[in-house]
Amino acid sequence: MAELASDGSSPDVTLLYDVNGLAKDAPPWFDRVMEFTGEYGIMLAMVLVVLWCWWSVRRSGSLTDSVSAVAGIVWAPLAAGLALLVNIPIRGFVERPRPFVDHDGLEVLVEGKTDYSFVSDHATMAMAIAVALFLAHRRFGLIAIGLALTEGFARVYMGVHYPTDVIGGLALGTAVALLLAPLTLALLTPLVSAVARSRRAGRLVRSRRADGSAARPETVGIPEPRLGGPAEDGHGEKGLAA
């Protein structure tokens, strides 16, 4: 299947030249920025967003919410790793050369790429992290999805991937993160809950500030009883004593 998108008249190749053509018109310093961003920068930003999300969820909300969110955050890098494993046989089956192998006149910003092109590892990994993070926390997930889309654009801009390589990577990352999430979260949530109950490791899930009182930890999945009895009337008077 190496002939995939090899026709120079295809929309895939036309869009490749249009996006990569921006690199020819851009100043050299901007191309260097895009090179670092597309190769390393966005993935580093994804890691920082994941850490920021973890820091945020452990300081707010109930313990039950924190356990669920942290389990989702743990799933994000695992989803990226599994998506990359799934991509190995796909790349071997399709065997699509890098675009600069079959098409002249491209501005290639990263040299030395000799592996196959479809699908993009960077786009796959970025979107898997983003979608898994979206399941844990929508606001941070949307930020990560924006970064994943930027990663896809950067790979085409750099001349190392066709647009359909990127689209395939985004789809693969999304599919892995969504389809495997129910099973994985069912396994991760009890594990994270056990960590939350640990005296030392519990701070990885719930901060001391969010707990309010270290002497009365909240039980995961069981609402904590209200102080003062089960019922009060509308005048602030307590009902029958429990």
For each residue, the residues with C-beta under 8 A, 3 or more apart:
1: 4 93 94 95 96
2: 6 94 95 96 97
3: 6
4: 1 94 96 118 164
5: 10 12 13 96 162 164
6: 2 3 102
7: 10 13
8: 13 103
9: 13 14
10: 5 7 13 14
11: 14 15
12: 5 15 16 162 163 164
13: 5 7 8 9 10 16 17 99 103 162
14: 9 10 11 17 18
15: 11 12 18 19 156 163
16: 12 13 19 20 99 103 106 156 159 162 163
17: 13 14 20 21 103 105 106
18: 14 15 21 22
19: 15 16 22 153 156 157 163
20: 16 17 23 24 106 107 156 157 158 159
21: 17 18 24 25 107
22: 18 19 25 26 157
23: 20 26 31 34 107 109 157 158 159
24: 20 21 107
25: 21 22
26: 22 23 30 31 34
27: 30 31
28: 31 32
29: 32 33
30: 26 27 33 34
31: 23 26 27 28 34 35 107 109
32: 28 29 35 36
33: 29 30 36 37
34: 23 26 30 31 37 38 109 154 157 158
35: 31 32 38 39 109 110 158
36: 32 33 39 40 41
37: 33 34 40 41 42 150 154
38: 34 35 41 42 109 110 122 151 154 155 157 158
39: 35 36 110 122 158
40: 36 37 43 44
41: 36 37 38 44 45
42: 37 38 45 46 122 126 147 148 150 151 154
43: 40 46 47 122 125 126 151
44: 40 41 47 48
45: 41 42 48 49 147
46: 42 43 49 50 126 129 130 144 147 148
47: 43 44 50 51
48: 44 45 51 52
49: 45 46 52 53 133 140 143 144 147
50: 46 47 53 54 73 76 77 129 133 140 144
51: 47 48 54 55
52: 48 49 55 56 140
53: 49 50 56 57 69 73 133 136 137 140
54: 50 51 57 58 70 73
55: 51 52 58 59
56: 52 53 59 60 137 140
57: 53 54 60 61 65 66 69 70 73 136 137
58: 54 55 66 70 203 204 205 206 207 210
59: 55 56 207 209 210
60: 56 57 210
61: 57 65 66 69 210
62: 65 66 218
63: 66 67 196 205 206 211 217 218 219 220
64: 67 68 218 220 221
65: 57 61 62 68 69
66: 57 58 61 62 63 69 70 196 205 206 210
67: 63 64 70 71 189 192 193 196 205 220
68: 64 65 71 72 136 185 189
69: 53 57 61 65 66 72 73 136 137
70: 54 57 58 66 67 73 74 136 192 196 204 205
71: 67 68 74 75 136 185 188 189 191 192
72: 68 69 75 76 132 133 135 136 137 181 185
73: 50 53 54 57 69 70 76 133 136 137
74: 70 71 77 78 188 192
75: 71 72 78 79 132 135 136 177 181 184 185 188
76: 50 72 73 79 80 128 129 132 133 136 177
77: 50 74 80 81 129
78: 74 75 81 82 132 184
79: 75 76 82 83 128 129 131 132 173 176 177 180 181 184
80: 76 77 83 84 124 125 126 128 129 132 173
81: 77 78 84 85
82: 78 79 85 86 128 176 180
83: 79 80 86 87 124 125 128 172 173 176 177
84: 80 81 87 88 121 124 125
85: 81 82 88
86: 82 83 89 90 172 176
87: 83 84 90 91 119 121 124 169 172
88: 84 85 91 92
89: 86 92 93
90: 86 87 93 94 118 119 168 172
91: 87 88 94 95 96 115 116 118 119
92: 88 89 95 116
93: 1 89 90
94: 1 2 4 90 91 116 118
95: 1 2 91 92 116
96: 1 2 4 5 91 116 117 118 162 165
97: 2 101 102 116 117
98: 101 113 114 115 116 117 160 161
99: 13 16 102 103 106 117 159 160 161 162
100: 103 106 108 159 160
101: 97 98
102: 6 97 99
103: 8 13 16 17 99 100 106
104:
105: 17
106: 16 17 20 99 100 103 159
107: 20 21 23 24 31 159
108: 100 111 158 159 160
109: 23 31 34 35 38 157 158 159 160
110: 35 38 39 113 158 159 160
111: 108
112:
113: 98 110 160
114: 98
115: 91 98
116: 91 92 94 95 96 97 98
117: 96 97 98 99 120 160 161 162 165
118: 4 90 91 94 96 162 164 165 168
119: 87 90 91 123 124 165 166 168 169 172
120: 117 123 124 152 155 161 165 166 168 169
121: 84 87 124 125 169
122: 38 39 42 43 125 126 151 152 155 169
123: 119 120 126 127 148 151 152 155 161 165 166 168 169 170 173
124: 80 83 84 87 119 120 121 127 128 169 170 172 173
125: 43 80 83 84 121 122 128 129 173
126: 42 43 46 80 122 123 129 130 144 147 148 151 152 173
127: 123 124 130 131 145 148 169 170 172 173 174 177
128: 76 79 80 82 83 124 125 131 132 172 173 174 176 177
129: 46 50 76 77 79 80 125 126 132 133 144 148 173 177
130: 46 126 127 133 134 141 144 145 147 148 173 177
131: 79 127 128 134 135 141 145 173 174 177 178
132: 72 75 76 78 79 80 128 129 135 136 177 181
133: 49 50 53 72 73 76 129 130 136 137 140 141 144
134: 130 131 137 138 140 141 142 144 145
135: 72 75 131 132 141 177 178 181 185
136: 53 57 68 69 70 71 72 73 75 76 132 133 140 141
137: 53 56 57 69 72 73 133 134 140 141
138: 134 141 142
139: 142 143
140: 49 50 52 53 56 133 134 136 137 143 144
141: 130 131 133 134 135 136 137 138 144 145
142: 134 138 139 145 146
143: 49 139 140 146 147
144: 46 49 50 126 129 130 133 134 140 141 147 148
145: 127 130 131 134 141 142 148 149
146: 142 143 149 150
147: 42 45 46 49 126 130 143 144 150 151
148: 42 46 123 126 127 129 130 144 145 151 152 170 173
149: 145 146 152 153 170
150: 37 42 146 147 153 154
151: 38 42 43 122 123 126 147 148 154 155
152: 120 122 123 126 148 149 155 156 166 167 169 170
153: 19 149 150 156 157 166
154: 34 37 38 42 150 151 157 158
155: 38 120 122 123 151 152 158 160 161 165 166
156: 15 16 19 20 152 153 159 161 162 163 166
157: 19 20 22 23 34 38 109 153 154
158: 20 23 34 35 38 39 108 109 110 154 155 161
159: 16 20 23 99 100 106 107 108 109 110 156
160: 98 99 100 108 109 110 113 117 155
161: 98 99 117 120 123 155 156 158 165 166
162: 5 12 13 16 96 99 117 118 156 165 166
163: 12 15 16 19 156 166 167
164: 4 5 12 118 167 168
165: 96 117 118 119 120 123 155 161 162 168 169
166: 119 120 123 152 153 155 156 161 162 163 169 170
167: 152 163 164 170 171
168: 90 118 119 120 123 164 165 171 172
169: 87 119 120 121 122 123 124 127 152 165 166 172 173
170: 123 124 127 148 149 152 166 167 173 174
171: 167 168 174 175
172: 83 86 87 90 119 124 127 128 168 169 175 176
173: 79 80 83 123 124 125 126 127 128 129 130 131 148 169 170 176 177
174: 127 128 131 170 171 177 178
175: 171 172 178 179
176: 79 82 83 86 128 172 173 179 180
177: 75 76 79 83 127 128 129 130 131 132 135 173 174 180 181
178: 131 135 174 175 181
179: 175 176
180: 79 82 176 177 183 184
181: 72 75 79 132 135 177 178 184 185
182: 185 186
183: 180 186 187
184: 75 78 79 180 181 187 188
185: 68 71 72 75 135 181 182 188 189
186: 182 183 189
187: 183 184 190 191
188: 71 74 75 184 185 191 192
189: 67 68 71 185 186 192 193
190: 187 193 194
191: 71 187 188 194 195
192: 67 70 71 74 188 189 195 196 205
193: 67 189 190 196 197 220 221
194: 190 191 197 198
195: 191 192 198 201 202 204 205
196: 63 66 67 70 192 193 202 205 206 220
197: 193 194 202 217 220
198: 194 195 201 202
199: 202
200: 203
201: 195 198 204 205
202: 195 196 197 198 199 205 206 217
203: 58 200 206 207 208
204: 58 70 195 201
205: 58 63 66 67 70 192 195 196 201 202
206: 58 63 66 196 202 203 210 211
207: 58 59 203 210 211
208: 203 211 214
209: 59 212
210: 58 59 60 61 66 206 207
211: 63 206 207 208 214 217 218
212: 209
213: 216
214: 208 211 217
215:
216: 213 224
217: 63 197 202 211 214
218: 62 63 64 211 224
219: 63 222 224
220: 63 64 67 193 196 197
221: 64 193
222: 219
223:
224: 216 218 219
225: 230
226: 229 230
227:
228: 232 238
229: 226 232 238 239 241 242
230: 225 226 239 242
231: 238 239
232: 228 229 236 237 238 239
233: 236 237 238 239
234:
235:
236: 232 233
237: 232 233
238: 228 229 231 232 233 241
239: 229 230 231 232 233
240:
241: 229 238
242: 229 230
